[in-house]
Amino acid sequence: MVNSSPDYSIPEKQGGLLRKVLVIALPILIILGFVVATSVFISLNKKPKEKKRSFNTLAVIADYAKIEDVQLKVRTQGEARPQIEIDLVPEVGGKVIYVSPNFIEGGIFKKGETLLRIEDADFKVAVIRAEAGVAQAEQVLIREVAEGEIAREDYAELGRGEPTPLALREPQQAQARAALQAAKAELQAAKLNLSRAAVKAPFSGRVRSKSSDLGQFVAPGSRLGRIFSKDVVEVRLPLSDAQLSKLDLPLAYFAKSRDSAPKVDLNALVAGKVRHWNGRIMRTDAAYDTATRALFAIAEVYDPYGTGASEDGVPLAPGLFVDADINGKKFEDVITIPRDGLRPQDEVYIVDNVGKAEIRKVSVLDASPERAVLTSGVEAGELVVLSPMERSRVEMTLKVLDVNDPENVLVDPPKPNWMKEQDAEKASEKSEGDKKEKRRWGKKKDEDETKSAKDEDADSGASNADEPSAGED
């Protein structure tokens, strides 16, 4: 009976090949797996290499806080103006027949100088008429006095008793005297108008503007020009409440004399150079200015075109805008630092002898472009950072340089411990490397010496072999 089921058995030849492949590959795979597992285990347990950090410092400029005696100064500004400035006007009317060569814009004149002259023919006629009136009044008075004397003598000869005032013409004499006085007054007025035909300068000064000229008809009180005195120039200086607190200046101040008045240095840039003028604060305004809420102090410069000019002879001309430095109160034993050391919100950065900085809050008494005066927050001898520096960098270690000599290091911060350890490791590694290199070079030297000796021996043997023996000869 035949079995019809399929035969799934592996042929003997095919099974023997697979068995041989497994026998060869399996040990290899086991060995590779063991190697991979070992390398992974080693890599996991390997200590990571420590990354070396860098030691960074920030170099800054600094200076020491000092203790000094200081005098506060107040700086303000103002415009120079003449103390006396007027419109030149005539007191009589008429045609201008003369103009002084000094009566021009910018002209300089002296007190009593005739600047303009008005036609005076009418005034001379009026003087002559007034003189005639005086003569006539005198004649009337003389006649009345004579008639009174005649009446007195007649009464005495006739023996009629004491004459009455009317008989002696006393009322007529009084009237004649009054008429004479009126005539003399008219003569004086005529002469005064004649003198007023010459328009004279009431003071020594300069001409700011001119508004009339030769041949022009002018009326009494019309403007001929504008002049000002050059004897004294004033500068009105506004002072805030904070500035007043720094000055020994009463609110209702009026100087008793020029020598006792506070000094003020007035300066301005003129012709490319800063000029200085010495002034005195003579008084303050009677009230505060309602627009600026400031109190104005008036400084005066005497003879600004002469002795009061600057050192190189530049006058303090009206209209010039000047800066004013006023000496204020004096303080003893206060802390001063360079102005660059004062930060916003009245803060100061202080650095110690190891380069660590801290922020100090200070009380500021005064601050100028050059220095700051402090009453608390900083001690004398402490280092104040002057370089621009962000607040966030205060935590960094600082290397401090001298502001007067940046090559001079005031504070060189010490290295941290971790950096010292790194330096020690580097030094040790370098020492070990030097030793190995030394041994290597020593060994090489010995080998070279041995080789050299062998070469010398070989050369010597070859030389002996080439020499002929005595038998051969």
URRA-V359031 format. One record per residue. RES is the residue in one small letter. SS is DSSP state (alpha for helix, beta for strand, coil for the rest). OMEGA is omega in whole degrees, 0 to 359 (none if undefined). Layout:
# URRA-V359031
res: (RES & RES)
ss: (SS & SS)
omega: (OMEGA & OMEGA)
This chain:
# URRA-V359031
res: (m & v & n & s & s & p & d & y & s & i & p & e & k & q & g & g & l & l & r & k & v & l & v & i & a & l & p & i & l & i & i & l & g & f & v & v & a & t & s & v & f & i & s & l & n & k & k & p & k & e & k & k & r & s & f & n & t & l & a & v & i & a & d & y & a & k & i & e & d & v & q & l & k & v & r & t & q & g & e & a & r & p & q & i & e & i & d & l & v & p & e & v & g & g & k & v & i & y & v & s & p & n & f & i & e & g & g & i & f & k & k & g & e & t & l & l & r & i & e & d & a & d & f & k & v & a & v & i & r & a & e & a & g & v & a & q & a & e & q & v & l & i & r & e & v & a & e & g & e & i & a & r & e & d & y & a & e & l & g & r & g & e & p & t & p & l & a & l & r & e & p & q & q & a & q & a & r & a & a & l & q & a & a & k & a & e & l & q & a & a & k & l & n & l & s & r & a & a & v & k & a & p & f & s & g & r & v & r & s & k & s & s & d & l & g & q & f & v & a & p & g & s & r & l & g & r & i & f & s & k & d & v & v & e & v & r & l & p & l & s & d & a & q & l & s & k & l & d & l & p & l & a & y & f & a & k & s & r & d & s & a & p & k & v & d & l & n & a & l & v & a & g & k & v & r & h & w & n & g & r & i & m & r & t & d & a & a & y & d & t & a & t & r & a & l & f & a & i & a & e & v & y & d & p & y & g & t & g & a & s & e & d & g & v & p & l & a & p & g & l & f & v & d & a & d & i & n & g & k & k & f & e & d & v & i & t & i & p & r & d & g & l & r & p & q & d & e & v & y & i & v & d & n & v & g & k & a & e & i & r & k & v & s & v & l & d & a & s & p & e & r & a & v & l & t & s & g & v & e & a & g & e & l & v & v & l & s & p & m & e & r & s & r & v & e & m & t & l & k & v & l & d & v & n & d & p & e & n & v & l & v & d & p & p & k & p & n & w & m & k & e & q & d & a & e & k & a & s & e & k & s & e & g & d & k & k & e & k & r & r & w & g & k & k & k & d & e & d & e & t & k & s & a & k & d & e & d & a & d & s & g & a & s & n & a & d & e & p & s & a & g & e & d)
ss: (coil & coil & coil & coil & coil & coil & coil & coil & coil & coil & coil & alpha & alpha & alpha & alpha & alpha & alpha & alpha & alpha & alpha & alpha & alpha & alpha & alpha & alpha & alpha & alpha & alpha & alpha & alpha & alpha & alpha & alpha & alpha & alpha & alpha & alpha & alpha & alpha & alpha & alpha & alpha & alpha & alpha & alpha & coil & coil & coil & coil & coil & coil & coil & coil & coil & coil & coil & coil & beta & beta & beta & beta & beta & beta & beta & coil & beta & beta & beta & beta & beta & beta & beta & beta & beta & beta & beta & beta & beta & beta & beta & beta & beta & coil & coil & beta & beta & beta & beta & beta & coil & coil & coil & coil & beta & beta & beta & beta & beta & beta & coil & coil & coil & coil & coil & coil & coil & coil & beta & beta & coil & coil & coil & coil & beta & beta & beta & beta & beta & coil & coil & alpha & alpha & alpha & alpha & alpha & alpha & alpha & alpha & alpha & alpha & alpha & alpha & alpha & alpha & alpha & alpha & alpha & alpha & alpha & alpha & alpha & alpha & alpha & alpha & alpha & alpha & alpha & alpha & alpha & alpha & alpha & alpha & alpha & alpha & alpha & alpha & alpha & alpha & coil & coil & coil & coil & coil & coil & coil & coil & coil & coil & coil & alpha & alpha & alpha & alpha & alpha & alpha & alpha & alpha & alpha & alpha & alpha & alpha & alpha & alpha & alpha & alpha & alpha & alpha & alpha & alpha & alpha & alpha & alpha & alpha & alpha & alpha & alpha & coil & beta & beta & beta & coil & coil & coil & coil & beta & beta & beta & beta & beta & beta & coil & coil & coil & coil & coil & coil & beta & beta & coil & coil & coil & coil & beta & beta & beta & beta & beta & beta & beta & coil & coil & beta & beta & beta & beta & beta & beta & beta & beta & coil & alpha & alpha & alpha & alpha & coil & coil & coil & coil & coil & coil & coil & coil & coil & beta & coil & coil & coil & coil & coil & coil & coil & beta & beta & beta & beta & beta & beta & beta & beta & beta & coil & coil & beta & beta & beta & beta & beta & beta & beta & beta & beta & beta & beta & beta & coil & coil & coil & coil & coil & coil & coil & coil & coil & coil & beta & beta & beta & beta & beta & beta & beta & beta & coil & coil & coil & coil & coil & coil & coil & coil & coil & coil & coil & coil & coil & coil & coil & coil & coil & coil & beta & beta & beta & beta & beta & beta & beta & beta & beta & beta & beta & beta & beta & beta & beta & beta & beta & beta & alpha & alpha & alpha & coil & beta & coil & coil & coil & beta & beta & beta & beta & beta & coil & coil & coil & coil & coil & beta & beta & beta & beta & beta & coil & beta & beta & beta & beta & beta & coil & coil & coil & beta & beta & beta & beta & beta & beta & coil & coil & coil & coil & coil & coil & beta & beta & beta & coil & coil & coil & coil & coil & alpha & alpha & alpha & alpha & alpha & coil & coil & beta & beta & beta & beta & beta & coil & coil & coil & coil & coil & coil & beta & beta & beta & coil & coil & coil & coil & coil & alpha & alpha & alpha & alpha & alpha & alpha & alpha & alpha & alpha & alpha & alpha & alpha & alpha & alpha & alpha & alpha & alpha & alpha & alpha & alpha & alpha & alpha & alpha & alpha & alpha & alpha & alpha & alpha & alpha & alpha & alpha & alpha & alpha & alpha & alpha & alpha & alpha & alpha & alpha & alpha & alpha & alpha & alpha & alpha & alpha & alpha & alpha & alpha & alpha & alpha & coil & coil & coil & coil & coil & coil & coil)
omega: (186 & 179 & 183 & 182 & 183 & 181 & 181 & 182 & 180 & 179 & 185 & 181 & 180 & 180 & 180 & 179 & 180 & 181 & 179 & 179 & 180 & 180 & 181 & 188 & 186 & 177 & 180 & 180 & 179 & 180 & 179 & 178 & 180 & 179 & 180 & 180 & 179 & 180 & 178 & 180 & 180 & 181 & 179 & 182 & 180 & 181 & 181 & 180 & 183 & 180 & 182 & 178 & 178 & 181 & 183 & 175 & 179 & 180 & 181 & 175 & 182 & 177 & 183 & 171 & 184 & 175 & 187 & 168 & 185 & 171 & 183 & 177 & 178 & 178 & 178 & 185 & 178 & 181 & 178 & 178 & 179 & 178 & 179 & 176 & 187 & 169 & 177 & 183 & 176 & 177 & 177 & 181 & 178 & 181 & 178 & 182 & 180 & 175 & 180 & 175 & 178 & 181 & 175 & 180 & 184 & 181 & 180 & 181 & 180 & 181 & 180 & 180 & 178 & 181 & 176 & 175 & 179 & 180 & 189 & 181 & 180 & 181 & 176 & 176 & 179 & 179 & 179 & 178 & 180 & 178 & 177 & 178 & 178 & 179 & 179 & 179 & 178 & 179 & 179 & 180 & 180 & 180 & 180 & 178 & 180 & 179 & 177 & 178 & 178 & 180 & 179 & 179 & 179 & 179 & 180 & 180 & 183 & 179 & 182 & 180 & 183 & 182 & 179 & 178 & 180 & 178 & 179 & 176 & 179 & 176 & 180 & 178 & 178 & 179 & 180 & 178 & 178 & 179 & 178 & 178 & 178 & 179 & 178 & 178 & 178 & 178 & 179 & 178 & 179 & 178 & 179 & 177 & 178 & 179 & 181 & 176 & 174 & 180 & 185 & 180 & 180 & 180 & 175 & 182 & 182 & 181 & 176 & 180 & 181 & 184 & 176 & 183 & 185 & 177 & 181 & 176 & 182 & 178 & 178 & 179 & 178 & 185 & 177 & 181 & 180 & 182 & 177 & 180 & 178 & 179 & 184 & 173 & 181 & 173 & 179 & 186 & 178 & 180 & 176 & 180 & 178 & 179 & 178 & 180 & 180 & 184 & 171 & 186 & 178 & 181 & 179 & 187 & 173 & 185 & 178 & 179 & 181 & 182 & 181 & 183 & 178 & 180 & 176 & 178 & 178 & 182 & 180 & 177 & 181 & 179 & 175 & 181 & 179 & 179 & 183 & 176 & 180 & 180 & 178 & 176 & 186 & 183 & 172 & 177 & 180 & 183 & 176 & 174 & 185 & 181 & 184 & 183 & 179 & 175 & 183 & 172 & 184 & 176 & 182 & 173 & 183 & 179 & 184 & 179 & 180 & 182 & 180 & 179 & 180 & 183 & 179 & 171 & 179 & 182 & 174 & 186 & 176 & 182 & 180 & 179 & 188 & 169 & 182 & 175 & 183 & 176 & 183 & 184 & 177 & 178 & 180 & 174 & 175 & 182 & 176 & 177 & 174 & 185 & 180 & 180 & 180 & 183 & 175 & 181 & 175 & 178 & 179 & 177 & 180 & 179 & 182 & 186 & 175 & 176 & 178 & 183 & 175 & 181 & 179 & 172 & 186 & 175 & 186 & 175 & 181 & 178 & 177 & 178 & 182 & 187 & 173 & 180 & 185 & 176 & 179 & 177 & 182 & 177 & 179 & 179 & 179 & 181 & 181 & 180 & 180 & 183 & 173 & 184 & 178 & 181 & 183 & 182 & 179 & 181 & 182 & 174 & 187 & 170 & 191 & 178 & 182 & 181 & 180 & 178 & 184 & 178 & 179 & 181 & 179 & 180 & 175 & 187 & 178 & 180 & 177 & 184 & 182 & 179 & 175 & 178 & 178 & 179 & 178 & 178 & 179 & 179 & 179 & 179 & 180 & 179 & 179 & 178 & 179 & 179 & 179 & 180 & 179 & 178 & 181 & 180 & 176 & 178 & 179 & 179 & 179 & 179 & 180 & 180 & 179 & 179 & 180 & 179 & 178 & 179 & 180 & 179 & 180 & 180 & 180 & 179 & 180 & 179 & 179 & 181 & 182 & 182 & 180 & 181 & 181 & 179 & 181 & 177 & none)
